[in-house]
Amino acid sequence: MGPTAQTSHVHAGDPTQEDGMFGLVKRLWCDDSGQDIAEYAVMLAVILVLVVGTVRLIGSNANTAFSEVASSVQ
């Protein structure tokens, strides 16, 4: 058999790699597999804050309006 090419398989978090902590940080910085989930979580949080703020604002105004209508009916 002839000579075979050796390939290096780099796995994030593998402590046996020669490049150590710097290489781990570099691989994690370049890895974007979980980025979509984080973006959706941030968008959901922003939408939730807007909805809660709007409901509180409309809720207090609606309560005042219904109270005025109720007092004028009586």
C-alpha distances in whole Angstrom, upper triangle without the diagonal:
4,7,9,12,14,18,21,23,27,29,33,34,31,33,29,29,30,32,35,38,38,35,36,39,37,35,38,40,38,37,40,39,42,45,46,47,49,51,52,53,55,57,58,60,61,62,64,66,67,68,70,72,73,74,76,78,79,79,82,83,84,85,88,89,89,91,93,94,94,97,99,99,101
4,6,10,13,16,19,22,25,28,32,33,30,32,28,28,28,30,33,36,36,33,34,37,35,33,37,38,36,36,38,38,41,43,45,46,48,49,51,52,54,55,57,58,60,61,63,64,66,67,69,70,72,73,75,76,77,78,81,82,83,84,87,87,88,90,92,93,93,96,98,98,100
4,7,9,13,16,19,22,25,29,30,27,28,25,24,24,26,29,33,32,29,31,34,32,30,33,35,33,33,36,35,39,41,42,44,45,47,48,50,51,53,54,56,57,59,60,62,63,65,66,68,69,71,72,74,75,76,78,80,80,82,84,85,86,88,90,90,91,94,96,96,98
4,6,9,13,15,19,22,25,27,24,26,23,22,22,24,27,30,30,26,28,31,29,27,30,32,30,29,32,32,35,37,39,40,42,43,45,46,48,49,51,52,54,55,57,58,60,61,62,64,66,67,69,70,71,72,75,76,77,78,81,82,82,84,86,87,88,90,92,92,94
4,6,10,13,16,19,22,24,22,23,21,19,19,21,24,27,27,23,25,28,26,24,27,29,26,26,29,29,32,34,36,38,39,40,42,43,45,46,48,49,51,52,54,55,57,58,60,61,63,64,66,67,69,70,72,73,74,75,78,79,79,81,84,84,85,88,89,89,91
4,7,10,13,16,19,21,18,20,17,15,16,18,21,24,24,20,22,25,23,21,24,26,24,24,27,27,30,32,34,35,36,38,40,41,43,44,46,47,49,50,51,53,55,56,57,59,61,62,63,65,66,67,70,71,72,73,76,77,77,79,81,82,83,85,87,87,89
4,6,10,13,16,18,16,18,15,14,15,16,19,21,21,17,19,22,20,18,21,23,21,20,23,23,26,28,30,32,33,34,36,37,39,41,42,43,45,47,48,49,51,52,54,55,57,58,60,61,63,64,66,68,68,70,72,73,74,76,78,78,79,82,83,84,86
4,6,10,13,15,12,14,12,10,11,13,15,18,18,14,15,18,17,15,18,20,18,18,21,21,24,26,28,29,30,32,34,35,36,38,40,41,43,44,45,47,49,50,51,53,55,56,57,59,60,61,63,65,66,67,70,71,71,73,75,76,77,79,81,82,83
4,6,10,12,10,13,11,10,12,13,15,17,17,13,14,17,16,13,15,18,16,15,18,18,21,23,25,26,27,29,31,32,33,35,37,38,40,41,42,44,46,47,48,50,52,53,54,56,57,58,60,62,63,64,66,67,68,70,72,73,74,76,78,78,80
4,7,9,8,10,10,8,10,11,12,13,14,10,10,13,12,9,12,14,13,12,16,16,18,20,23,24,24,27,29,29,31,33,34,35,37,39,40,41,43,44,45,47,49,50,51,53,55,55,57,59,60,61,64,65,65,67,70,70,71,73,75,76,77
4,6,6,9,10,9,12,12,12,13,14,11,9,12,12,9,10,14,13,11,14,14,16,18,21,21,22,24,26,26,28,30,31,32,34,36,37,38,40,42,43,44,46,47,48,50,52,53,55,57,57,58,61,62,63,64,67,68,68,70,72,73,74
4,6,9,11,9,13,12,11,11,12,9,6,9,10,6,7,11,11,9,12,12,13,16,19,19,19,22,24,24,25,28,29,29,31,33,34,35,38,39,40,41,43,44,45,47,49,50,52,54,54,55,58,59,60,61,64,65,65,68,70,70,72
4,6,9,9,12,11,9,9,11,9,6,9,11,9,9,12,13,12,15,15,15,18,21,21,20,23,25,25,26,29,30,30,32,35,35,36,38,40,40,42,44,45,46,48,50,50,52,54,55,56,58,60,60,62,64,65,66,68,70,71,72
4,6,6,10,10,9,10,12,10,8,12,13,11,12,15,16,15,18,18,19,21,24,24,24,27,29,28,30,33,33,34,36,38,38,40,42,43,44,46,48,49,49,52,53,54,56,58,59,59,62,63,64,65,68,69,69,71,74,74,75
4,6,8,9,7,9,12,10,9,12,14,13,14,17,18,17,21,21,21,24,27,27,26,29,31,31,32,35,36,36,38,40,40,41,44,45,45,47,50,51,51,53,55,55,57,59,60,61,63,65,66,67,69,71,71,73,75,76,77
4,6,9,8,11,13,11,11,15,16,14,16,19,20,19,23,23,24,26,29,29,29,32,34,34,35,38,39,39,41,43,44,45,47,49,49,51,53,54,55,57,59,59,61,63,64,65,67,69,69,70,73,74,74,77,79,79,81
4,6,6,9,11,8,9,12,13,12,14,17,17,17,21,21,23,25,28,28,28,31,33,33,34,37,38,38,40,42,43,44,46,48,48,50,52,53,54,56,58,58,60,62,63,64,66,68,69,70,72,73,74,76,78,79,80
4,6,9,10,8,10,13,13,13,16,18,18,19,23,24,25,27,30,31,30,33,35,35,36,39,40,40,42,44,45,46,48,50,50,52,54,55,56,58,60,61,62,64,65,66,68,70,71,72,74,76,76,78,80,81,83
4,7,6,5,8,10,10,11,13,15,15,17,20,22,23,25,28,29,28,30,33,33,33,36,38,38,39,42,43,43,45,47,48,49,51,53,53,55,57,58,59,61,63,64,66,67,68,70,72,73,74,76,78,79,80
4,6,6,6,9,10,11,13,14,16,17,20,22,22,24,27,28,27,29,32,31,32,35,36,36,38,40,41,41,44,46,46,47,50,51,51,53,55,56,57,60,61,62,64,65,66,68,70,71,72,74,76,77,78
4,5,5,6,9,10,11,12,14,15,19,20,20,22,25,25,24,27,29,29,29,32,33,33,34,37,38,38,41,43,43,44,46,48,48,50,52,53,54,56,57,58,60,62,63,64,66,68,69,70,72,73,75
4,5,5,6,9,10,10,12,14,18,20,20,21,25,25,24,26,29,28,28,31,33,33,34,37,38,38,40,42,43,43,46,48,48,49,52,53,54,56,57,58,60,62,63,64,66,68,69,70,72,74,75
4,5,5,6,9,10,11,12,16,18,19,20,23,24,23,25,28,28,28,31,33,33,34,37,38,38,40,42,43,44,46,48,49,50,52,53,55,56,58,59,61,62,63,65,67,68,69,71,73,74,75
4,5,5,6,8,10,10,14,15,16,17,21,21,20,23,26,25,26,29,30,30,32,34,35,36,38,40,40,41,44,45,46,48,50,50,52,54,55,56,58,60,61,62,64,66,66,68,70,71,72
4,5,5,6,9,10,13,15,15,16,20,20,19,21,24,23,23,26,28,28,29,32,33,33,35,37,38,39,41,43,43,45,47,48,49,51,53,54,56,57,58,60,62,63,64,66,68,69,70
4,6,5,6,9,12,14,15,16,19,21,19,21,24,24,24,27,29,29,30,33,34,34,36,38,39,40,42,44,45,46,48,49,51,52,54,55,57,58,59,61,63,64,65,67,69,70,71
4,5,5,6,10,12,13,14,17,19,18,20,23,23,23,26,28,28,29,32,33,34,36,38,39,40,42,43,44,46,48,49,50,52,53,55,57,58,59,61,63,64,65,67,68,69,71
4,5,5,8,10,10,11,15,16,15,17,20,20,20,23,24,25,26,29,30,30,32,34,35,36,38,40,41,42,44,45,47,49,50,51,53,54,55,57,59,60,61,63,65,66,67
4,6,8,11,11,11,15,16,14,16,19,19,19,22,24,24,25,28,29,29,31,33,34,35,37,39,40,41,43,44,46,47,49,50,52,53,54,56,58,59,60,62,64,65,67
4,6,9,11,11,14,16,15,16,19,20,20,22,25,25,26,28,30,31,32,34,36,36,38,40,41,42,44,46,47,49,50,51,53,55,56,58,59,60,61,64,65,66,68
4,6,8,9,12,13,13,15,17,18,19,21,23,24,25,27,28,29,31,33,34,35,37,39,40,41,43,44,46,48,48,50,52,53,54,56,58,59,60,62,64,65,66
4,6,5,8,10,10,11,14,15,16,17,19,21,22,24,25,26,28,30,31,32,34,35,37,38,40,41,43,44,45,47,49,50,51,53,55,56,57,59,61,61,63
4,6,7,9,10,12,13,15,16,18,19,20,22,23,25,27,28,29,31,32,34,35,37,38,40,41,43,44,45,47,49,50,50,53,55,55,56,59,60,61,63
4,6,6,7,9,10,11,13,15,16,17,19,21,22,23,25,26,27,29,31,32,33,35,37,37,40,41,42,43,46,47,47,49,52,52,53,55,57,58,59
4,5,5,6,9,10,11,12,14,15,17,18,20,21,23,24,26,27,29,30,32,33,35,36,38,39,40,42,44,45,46,48,50,51,52,54,55,56,58
4,5,5,6,9,10,11,12,14,16,17,18,20,21,22,24,26,27,28,30,32,33,34,36,38,38,40,42,43,44,46,48,48,49,52,53,54,56
4,5,5,6,9,10,10,12,14,15,16,18,20,21,22,24,26,27,28,30,31,32,34,36,36,38,40,41,42,44,46,47,47,50,52,52,54
4,5,5,6,9,10,11,12,14,15,17,19,20,21,23,24,26,27,29,30,31,33,35,36,37,39,40,41,43,45,46,47,49,51,52,53
4,5,5,6,9,10,11,12,14,16,17,18,20,21,23,24,26,27,29,30,32,33,34,36,38,39,40,42,44,44,46,48,49,50,52
4,5,5,6,9,10,10,12,14,15,16,18,20,21,22,24,26,27,28,30,31,32,34,36,37,37,40,42,42,43,46,47,48,50
4,5,5,6,9,10,10,12,14,15,16,18,20,21,22,24,26,26,29,30,31,32,35,36,36,38,40,41,42,44,46,47,48
4,5,5,6,9,10,11,12,14,15,17,18,20,21,23,24,25,27,29,30,31,33,35,36,37,39,40,41,43,45,46,48
4,5,5,6,8,10,11,12,14,15,17,18,20,21,22,24,26,27,28,30,32,33,34,36,38,38,40,42,43,44,46
4,6,5,6,9,10,10,12,14,15,16,18,20,21,22,24,26,26,28,30,31,32,34,36,36,37,40,41,42,44
4,5,5,6,9,10,11,12,14,15,16,18,20,21,23,24,25,27,29,30,31,33,35,36,37,39,40,41,43
4,5,5,6,9,10,11,12,14,16,17,18,20,21,23,24,26,27,29,30,32,33,34,36,38,39,40,42
4,5,5,6,9,10,10,12,14,15,16,18,20,21,22,24,26,26,28,30,31,32,33,36,37,38,40
4,5,5,6,8,10,10,12,14,15,16,18,20,20,22,24,25,26,28,30,31,32,34,36,36,38
4,6,5,6,9,10,11,12,14,15,17,18,20,21,23,24,25,27,29,30,31,33,35,36,37
4,6,5,6,9,10,11,12,14,16,17,18,20,21,22,24,26,27,28,30,32,33,34,36
4,5,5,6,9,10,10,12,14,15,16,18,20,21,21,24,25,26,27,30,31,32,34
4,5,5,6,9,10,10,12,14,15,16,18,20,20,22,24,25,26,28,30,31,32
4,6,5,6,9,10,11,12,14,15,17,18,20,21,23,24,26,27,29,30,32
4,5,5,6,8,10,11,12,14,15,16,18,20,21,22,24,26,27,28,30
4,5,5,6,8,10,10,12,14,15,16,18,20,20,21,24,25,26,28
4,6,5,6,9,10,10,12,14,15,16,18,20,21,22,24,26,27
4,5,6,6,9,10,11,13,14,16,17,19,20,22,23,25,26
4,6,5,6,8,10,10,12,14,15,16,18,20,21,22,24
4,5,5,6,9,10,10,12,14,15,16,18,20,21,22
4,5,5,6,9,10,11,12,14,15,17,19,20,21
4,5,5,6,9,10,11,12,14,15,17,19,20
4,5,5,6,8,10,11,12,14,15,16,18
4,5,5,6,9,10,10,12,14,15,17
4,6,5,6,9,10,11,12,14,16
4,5,5,6,9,10,11,12,15
4,5,5,6,9,10,11,12
4,5,5,6,9,10,11
4,5,5,6,9,10
4,6,5,6,9
4,5,5,6
4,5,5
4,6
4
